[in-house]
Amino acid sequence: MSGGAASESFEHALRAALTPVDPPRELAARLEGTLQELSDLAAEELETWELGAMRDPRNWVRPVAAATVGAGAGAALVVLRVRSAHRRRRSRDPLQLAQRTLKAAAEEARRLRR
């Protein structure tokens, strides 16, 4: 086998191996469901805490953890939903894309707050 043929074969194998693969649709739905559940559980945990119990710093761990998990899951949900919406509507204008992204992110954040 000559050096050129081996190089072409290697390049072909590398291209085939690095071809982007979209995850299955069910994975996105499961991920969204899990993130929503984490966000809801964190909100419930924060609702059960009383301000009087916060005087002792040893009681801060659970609410801080719940707030962190809730914020992370909420942010991930916003990103996931905005990205999903962008895949359906492609735009070539970067300014229009940025405006739509910010608007969609704000709408999703409002939805999650409710």
N, C-alpha and C positions, 0 to 999 in steps of 0.2 A: 504494500500500500504506500503510495507516495505521500510526501509531507502535505501537499495541497489537498488531497482527498481526505486525509486524516483530520486536517484542520476544518474542512467543510463539514465533515461528519460530526466533529466535536461541537462546532457552532450550531448545527442543526439540533443536536441533542440538548444543548444548553437552551436554545430558544424554546424547544418543546417543554423542557422542565420548568422554565420561568414564565410560561404563559399564564396570565391572570385567570383565576378561577373565582367565580361568584359563589358565595356560600348559599346553601339551600334556603329557600324562603321560610321554611319552618324554623330555621335557626334564628332568624331575625325576629320572628314572632315570639319564640321562647325567650330570647334575650330581652325583648321589650316587656314581656309579662313578668319576668324575674325582676327587672329594674323597677317596674311599677309596684310590685309587691314589696320590695325593699323600701321604696319611698313611702308607701303607705304604713308599713310597720314602724319606720322611724318616726313618722308623724304621730302615730298612736302612742309610741313610747314617750315622746315629748309632751303629749297632752296629759299623760298620767302624773307627771312630776309637779309637785307643789313648790311654790317659791320659798316657803318656810324651810323646806328640806335643803335648800341650796346654801344655807348659812355655813354648813360644814363642808369644807373642800373635798372630803372623802366621797361625798355624794355627787360630785361633778362628773365622774367618769362616764356613767351611763348616758346622761343627757348630751355630753360632748360627743360621745361615740355615736349616738342616734342622730345628732345634728350633722356630723361628718358623713355618715352613711347616707342620710337623706339628701344632703346637698350633692354628694357624688352621684348617687343614683338619679337624682333629678337632672343634673347637668348631662349625664350620659343619655338619658331619655330625650332631652331636648336635641342633642347632637344627632342621635339615631333617627328621630322623626324628621328633623330638618333635612338631613342627608337623603332620607328616603323620598321626601317630597322633591328634592332637587333632581333625583334620578329620573323622575317622571317628567319634569319640565326642564329641559336643557336651555341654556342661554349662552350666547356668544359675547354679549356685552358685559364686561367685568363690573361696571358700575351698577347695572341692573341686577346682576347676580348678588352683589354685596347688599344692595337695598332689600332684595327679596329674602336673603338669608337673615338679615337683622330683624325684619318684620316677622318672619316665620319663627325665629328663636324667641322673640318677645311673646308671640301668641302661645307658643308651647309652654313657656314659663308661666304665663297667666293660667293656662289650663291646669298645670300641675299644682299651682297654689290652691286651687279650689278643691 
